Amino acid sequence: MEFKTLDLGLVDFQEAQDAQKKIFLDVKSGALKSTLILCRHHPVITLGRQADKKNILISPKELKKREIPVYEIERGGNITYHGPGQIIAYPIFDLNYFKKDIHLFLRSLEKVAISLFTDFRVKAAALPGLTGVWINNKKAASIGIAVRNWITFHGLSINIKKNDLFNFQLIRPCGMDITVTSLEEALDKDVRIEAVKEKIIHKFKGIFN
């Protein structure tokens, strides 16, 4: 499956939402090929279709003080945090040109993250019954998608920087009592975001082409 890549850089969540919606319609109409959006977000909490607001552990007033908005969105999954220390991959992919198998698509997204971590000699794995990727039983990548007309949107977030993990303490990630980690924390050294982006694009091409 061929796809183009669009790097939005560091953007507000709503800007990325708007870009996804526009590209989704263009892919649906045939005006555009499948597209992989890469970006980072200013701090934001998102609630998927299965989310419970009780998993936000601080008050709306405190969230406003910290300038962290909350969005209820159409992806699957529960609650998560996004911040500038993550790389977000939103594949707007027409599965008519891949395989019309949502389970396979989810497993393929996991493979992207696992293969990325492997390049850095970090052992990562998917755990049975839990969507996402883990390093030493700490969650390092989260997945939440939506699919309409066999076209996917939303996607994969990979924790890269260790200084952006503290905001996960504001929520129960994925609605569970789990610990979150990052590539930098696993390596115990600095990792350049831009260098990782290129690797992620390469991984998507290898797995989805």
VENGI-V932402 format. One record per residue. PHI is phi in whole degrees, -180 to 180 (none if undefined). D_LAST is the distance of its C-alpha to the last C-alpha in whole Angstrom. Layout:
# VENGI-V932402
phi:PHI d_last:D_LAST
phi:PHI d_last:D_LAST
This chain:
# VENGI-V932402
phi:none d_last:5
phi:-84 d_last:6
phi:-151 d_last:9
phi:-100 d_last:12
phi:-122 d_last:13
phi:-128 d_last:17
phi:-103 d_last:19
phi:-89 d_last:22
phi:74 d_last:24
phi:-91 d_last:27
phi:-138 d_last:28
phi:-65 d_last:30
phi:-59 d_last:28
phi:-63 d_last:29
phi:-63 d_last:28
phi:-69 d_last:24
phi:-59 d_last:25
phi:-63 d_last:26
phi:-64 d_last:23
phi:-60 d_last:21
phi:-63 d_last:23
phi:-65 d_last:23
phi:-67 d_last:20
phi:-55 d_last:19
phi:-65 d_last:22
phi:-67 d_last:20
phi:-67 d_last:17
phi:-61 d_last:19
phi:-79 d_last:21
phi:88 d_last:19
phi:-76 d_last:20
phi:-143 d_last:17
phi:-72 d_last:13
phi:-50 d_last:11
phi:-136 d_last:13
phi:-101 d_last:13
phi:-93 d_last:16
phi:-114 d_last:18
phi:-165 d_last:21
phi:-129 d_last:24
phi:-118 d_last:27
phi:-64 d_last:31
phi:-50 d_last:32
phi:-157 d_last:32
phi:-113 d_last:32
phi:-121 d_last:30
phi:-116 d_last:31
phi:-81 d_last:28
phi:-64 d_last:30
phi:-97 d_last:31
phi:-78 d_last:33
phi:-120 d_last:37
phi:-62 d_last:38
phi:-65 d_last:40
phi:-81 d_last:38
phi:-89 d_last:38
phi:-95 d_last:41
phi:-127 d_last:43
phi:-76 d_last:45
phi:-56 d_last:43
phi:-64 d_last:46
phi:-69 d_last:45
phi:-62 d_last:41
phi:-64 d_last:43
phi:-61 d_last:44
phi:-84 d_last:41
phi:60 d_last:40
phi:-116 d_last:37
phi:-74 d_last:36
phi:-123 d_last:35
phi:-121 d_last:32
phi:-96 d_last:32
phi:-128 d_last:29
phi:-91 d_last:27
phi:-69 d_last:24
phi:-76 d_last:25
phi:91 d_last:26
phi:-106 d_last:30
phi:-103 d_last:31
phi:-149 d_last:29
phi:-114 d_last:30
phi:-123 d_last:28
phi:-152 d_last:29
phi:-67 d_last:29
phi:-86 d_last:28
phi:-109 d_last:24
phi:-108 d_last:21
phi:-105 d_last:20
phi:-117 d_last:16
phi:-109 d_last:16
phi:-82 d_last:13
phi:-95 d_last:14
phi:-112 d_last:11
phi:-86 d_last:12
phi:-72 d_last:12
phi:-64 d_last:13
phi:-107 d_last:10
phi:-123 d_last:8
phi:-143 d_last:11
phi:-82 d_last:15
phi:-145 d_last:15
phi:-66 d_last:17
phi:-60 d_last:17
phi:-63 d_last:14
phi:-61 d_last:13
phi:-62 d_last:16
phi:-65 d_last:15
phi:-68 d_last:11
phi:-64 d_last:13
phi:-61 d_last:16
phi:-62 d_last:14
phi:-57 d_last:13
phi:-68 d_last:16
phi:-61 d_last:17
phi:-65 d_last:15
phi:-61 d_last:17
phi:-62 d_last:20
phi:-61 d_last:20
phi:-59 d_last:19
phi:-96 d_last:23
phi:60 d_last:24
phi:-111 d_last:25
phi:-80 d_last:24
phi:-131 d_last:23
phi:-155 d_last:22
phi:-90 d_last:22
phi:-102 d_last:25
phi:-55 d_last:26
phi:81 d_last:27
phi:-127 d_last:26
phi:-72 d_last:22
phi:129 d_last:21
phi:-131 d_last:22
phi:-127 d_last:25
phi:-123 d_last:27
phi:52 d_last:30
phi:63 d_last:30
phi:-113 d_last:30
phi:-75 d_last:27
phi:-117 d_last:25
phi:-148 d_last:22
phi:-118 d_last:22
phi:-132 d_last:20
phi:-152 d_last:21
phi:-126 d_last:20
phi:-133 d_last:21
phi:-138 d_last:19
phi:-136 d_last:21
phi:54 d_last:20
phi:64 d_last:17
phi:-112 d_last:16
phi:-91 d_last:16
phi:-152 d_last:18
phi:59 d_last:19
phi:162 d_last:17
phi:-125 d_last:18
phi:-120 d_last:21
phi:-120 d_last:21
phi:-79 d_last:25
phi:-108 d_last:25
phi:-89 d_last:29
phi:-79 d_last:32
phi:-79 d_last:34
phi:-111 d_last:32
phi:-82 d_last:33
phi:-63 d_last:36
phi:-69 d_last:35
phi:-64 d_last:34
phi:-70 d_last:37
phi:-81 d_last:38
phi:-137 d_last:36
phi:-98 d_last:35
phi:-55 d_last:32
phi:62 d_last:30
phi:73 d_last:34
phi:-127 d_last:34
phi:-89 d_last:36
phi:-128 d_last:34
phi:-105 d_last:33
phi:-110 d_last:31
phi:-134 d_last:29
phi:-144 d_last:27
phi:-61 d_last:26
phi:-61 d_last:29
phi:-64 d_last:31
phi:-66 d_last:29
phi:-88 d_last:30
phi:59 d_last:33
phi:-159 d_last:32
phi:-71 d_last:31
phi:-129 d_last:27
phi:-80 d_last:26
phi:-56 d_last:24
phi:-63 d_last:23
phi:-67 d_last:21
phi:-72 d_last:20
phi:-56 d_last:18
phi:-62 d_last:16
phi:-66 d_last:15
phi:-64 d_last:14
phi:-60 d_last:11
phi:-60 d_last:10
phi:-65 d_last:10
phi:-61 d_last:8
phi:-64 d_last:5
phi:-67 d_last:6
phi:-89 d_last:6
phi:-100 d_last:4
phi:-88 d_last:0
